[in-house]
Amino acid sequence: MRGPGFALYSSEELAVETHGVRVRLGGRTPLTGLDLAVPAGAAYALVGAEGAGKTTALRTVLGLVRPDAGTVQVLGEPLPQGGPAVRAQAGYVADRTPAGLLALRVGELLRHHAAYFPTWDGAYAERCLHRLGLSAGVRLRDLSAGRRTLAHLAAALAHRPALLVWDEPAAALDPVARAQAFDLLVEHVSETNVTLLLATDAVYEAGRLVDHVGVLHGGRLRAQLPVDDLRERLRVYRFEAPEPWPGAALPAGAVVARRAAGRERRWTIWGDEPAVRQGLERAGAVVRDVGTLGLDEAALALLAGAEER
Amino acid sequence: MRGAHGRAAPPPLARVFAAQFVLLAATRRWVPLAAALALGGLLAAVLPALPGVRFRWDDGVHPARGMAVLLAYPPVLLASMLWGSLVWRGERPRSRDAHRVLPVDQGTHELLRVAAGAAWLLPGVAALVLFLAAASGAEGRGLLLPWLAIVYLTGSLTGYLLTSALALRVRRPLAWLALGLAVWAAAVAALQRGGFARASALLAGVFQGRAGLWAALGGGFDVTGAGGTPRLAGDPGRWALAMLLWLASSLLLVAAAATPRRERRAPGSTHPRRWRALPDQALPPLRGRRGPPSP
């Protein structure tokens, strides 16, 4: 069952568009029917628990994984045919550095990338290194995992990509590195029209960056929508209901999470507040309180709802 | 900025090849290769000079110092096969995202890495051959240098390509190679014991036949010659045929191993059909067909 927020954009407005993507890797099926829609210029966070298929989704978008079924179109190019053209306009920050590259110096890593991107901006690469507190002469193996991630971020940004894909942006970064990275990213976003696609299981970390969110569970999206919509339309309703209570006439799937303590219930419900309130009250419930959710709470609620379903 | 670079194109392949060549140096992967080649050179140069060391092939026709340059060949061959694996060290087939995410057709990109590896290997082997020729002195030069140059270069290239083909597809190419040889030997022995002499001979011929791998890699050098004297094969043409056959086969194997990663462009699809470039400095409005939620 599809969650809230699908079909908001037409294809022309989408930087990334996938339909029914299924990926089988070994004996697992990390993606079971991914319908991803990332608007151009958006900062989109793909959230989900470990094993939800986030990394596979990002790798599929870049042509690193071939779907067994479904279609993928990125920056207007169909994959896999358009893979090189897509990656020429994309920057990718992986969550780890392959062992084979650890002997590289930071400067060598950047020069290696520069050879592949005619749009490489050497001055900007140096600026990124400076902003991130990195030295070109240090070897990657002598850096912490977080500092290595920053080096990859500089390499991914310096050719001014149209699409930046970052797997687990908060995973290896300490608080200082995270602040440096996110500050640089915010500045980069403000100067360019880059589309950000992040995958994270720590929504609160990326909350200041993103304006769209997709909730991934079991290899498919349970919801994807603008963060503003999420904040506006997903609310926690605390109400009392008579016993026995047959339930309220709410649209199917609108109730994302249910909790009860005695006669008091706390339901997380998707919808316009007046309509939801009216629906509850018509069924005899007395609404005590309606609360808003932070991005991380909302994402968690949607994830919990997906697990319940 | 998107407007500044328009539709960024993938880089020219020559530039990618150069980048891969430089990467193999920057990641210090050449060090074990250089060490193995140096070891081969050392063996060939030092062993004959040691007091009391006498080679069985010192028959007065092929002087020991001249023939001892052959001592370097097995280490060079092993180093070449090891190099096929080292070129991909730390980048297993399933975790080559850092390589594959660069804007080149992934199959072609893998071939270019293999080519860059060959571009490191062949000059290294050529330098060793020159060193051996110099070390062997005038007595070995006339007989061995042209033959050595061809055998060392083609043999090492074939060994490198065979391991490379495996390295493109499996995590431990040398282990798979050893396993393959073990299975082959067991199969030959089993067929022989089972009374299938013809099938056994056919299978054995893949490696040991007149056009087998050993004939190709061995360069016509026969250590089991009469009186233990090594000699060049009587039929250089046959050796050349075996070498060409295996060199071509190993090239085909490498190409086949890279084929699954090809990203073929659909005919006529040169530019995006629906993507609209956005103007600089203007974040796109996130407007859309805001329909009712579909929970």
Chai-1 contact restraints between the chains, C-beta under 6 A:
chainA,res_idxA,chainB,res_idxB,connection_type,confidence,min_distance_angstrom,max_distance_angstrom,comment,restraint_id
A,R2,B,S294,contact,1.0,0.0,6.0,A-B,restraint_1
A,P4,B,P293,contact,1.0,0.0,6.0,A-B,restraint_2
A,P4,B,P295,contact,1.0,0.0,6.0,A-B,restraint_3
A,F6,B,S294,contact,1.0,0.0,6.0,A-B,restraint_4
A,A7,B,G291,contact,1.0,0.0,6.0,A-B,restraint_5
A,L8,B,G288,contact,1.0,0.0,6.0,A-B,restraint_6
A,Y9,B,G288,contact,1.0,0.0,6.0,A-B,restraint_7
A,S11,B,R274,contact,1.0,0.0,6.0,A-B,restraint_8
A,E12,B,R274,contact,1.0,0.0,6.0,A-B,restraint_9
A,E12,B,R276,contact,1.0,0.0,6.0,A-B,restraint_10
A,P39,B,L286,contact,1.0,0.0,6.0,A-B,restraint_11
A,A40,B,L278,contact,1.0,0.0,6.0,A-B,restraint_12
A,A40,B,P284,contact,1.0,0.0,6.0,A-B,restraint_13
A,G41,B,L283,contact,1.0,0.0,6.0,A-B,restraint_14
A,G41,B,P284,contact,1.0,0.0,6.0,A-B,restraint_15
A,L62,B,V101,contact,1.0,0.0,6.0,A-B,restraint_16
A,L64,B,D97,contact,1.0,0.0,6.0,A-B,restraint_17
A,L64,B,R100,contact,1.0,0.0,6.0,A-B,restraint_18
A,L75,B,W275,contact,1.0,0.0,6.0,A-B,restraint_19
A,G76,B,P272,contact,1.0,0.0,6.0,A-B,restraint_20
A,G76,B,R274,contact,1.0,0.0,6.0,A-B,restraint_21
A,G76,B,W275,contact,1.0,0.0,6.0,A-B,restraint_22
A,E77,B,P272,contact,1.0,0.0,6.0,A-B,restraint_23
A,P80,B,E263,contact,1.0,0.0,6.0,A-B,restraint_24
A,Q81,B,R265,contact,1.0,0.0,6.0,A-B,restraint_25
A,Q81,B,A266,contact,1.0,0.0,6.0,A-B,restraint_26
A,G83,B,E263,contact,1.0,0.0,6.0,A-B,restraint_27
A,P84,B,P10,contact,1.0,0.0,6.0,A-B,restraint_28
A,P84,B,P103,contact,1.0,0.0,6.0,A-B,restraint_29
A,P84,B,V104,contact,1.0,0.0,6.0,A-B,restraint_30
A,P84,B,D105,contact,1.0,0.0,6.0,A-B,restraint_31
A,R87,B,V101,contact,1.0,0.0,6.0,A-B,restraint_32
A,R87,B,P103,contact,1.0,0.0,6.0,A-B,restraint_33
A,A88,B,A8,contact,1.0,0.0,6.0,A-B,restraint_34
A,A88,B,P10,contact,1.0,0.0,6.0,A-B,restraint_35
A,A88,B,P103,contact,1.0,0.0,6.0,A-B,restraint_36
A,Q89,B,A8,contact,1.0,0.0,6.0,A-B,restraint_37
A,Y92,B,V101,contact,1.0,0.0,6.0,A-B,restraint_38
A,A94,B,D97,contact,1.0,0.0,6.0,A-B,restraint_39
A,P98,B,G90,contact,1.0,0.0,6.0,A-B,restraint_40
A,P98,B,E91,contact,1.0,0.0,6.0,A-B,restraint_41
A,P98,B,A98,contact,1.0,0.0,6.0,A-B,restraint_42
A,A99,B,G90,contact,1.0,0.0,6.0,A-B,restraint_43
A,G100,B,R89,contact,1.0,0.0,6.0,A-B,restraint_44
A,G100,B,G90,contact,1.0,0.0,6.0,A-B,restraint_45
A,G100,B,E91,contact,1.0,0.0,6.0,A-B,restraint_46
A,L101,B,A98,contact,1.0,0.0,6.0,A-B,restraint_47
A,A103,B,T27,contact,1.0,0.0,6.0,A-B,restraint_48
A,A103,B,R28,contact,1.0,0.0,6.0,A-B,restraint_49
A,L104,B,A26,contact,1.0,0.0,6.0,A-B,restraint_50
A,L104,B,T27,contact,1.0,0.0,6.0,A-B,restraint_51
A,E108,B,A26,contact,1.0,0.0,6.0,A-B,restraint_52
A,H112,B,A19,contact,1.0,0.0,6.0,A-B,restraint_53
A,H112,B,L23,contact,1.0,0.0,6.0,A-B,restraint_54
A,A115,B,R15,contact,1.0,0.0,6.0,A-B,restraint_55
A,A115,B,A19,contact,1.0,0.0,6.0,A-B,restraint_56
A,Y116,B,P11,contact,1.0,0.0,6.0,A-B,restraint_57
A,Y116,B,L102,contact,1.0,0.0,6.0,A-B,restraint_58
A,Y116,B,P103,contact,1.0,0.0,6.0,A-B,restraint_59
A,T119,B,H5,contact,1.0,0.0,6.0,A-B,restraint_60
A,T119,B,A8,contact,1.0,0.0,6.0,A-B,restraint_61
A,R160,B,M1,contact,1.0,0.0,6.0,A-B,restraint_62
A,A162,B,R2,contact,1.0,0.0,6.0,A-B,restraint_63
A,T192,B,M1,contact,1.0,0.0,6.0,A-B,restraint_64
A,N193,B,R2,contact,1.0,0.0,6.0,A-B,restraint_65
A,N193,B,L278,contact,1.0,0.0,6.0,A-B,restraint_66
A,P251,B,P295,contact,1.0,0.0,6.0,A-B,restraint_67
A,G253,B,P295,contact,1.0,0.0,6.0,A-B,restraint_68
A,A254,B,P295,contact,1.0,0.0,6.0,A-B,restraint_69
A,W270,B,P295,contact,1.0,0.0,6.0,A-B,restraint_70
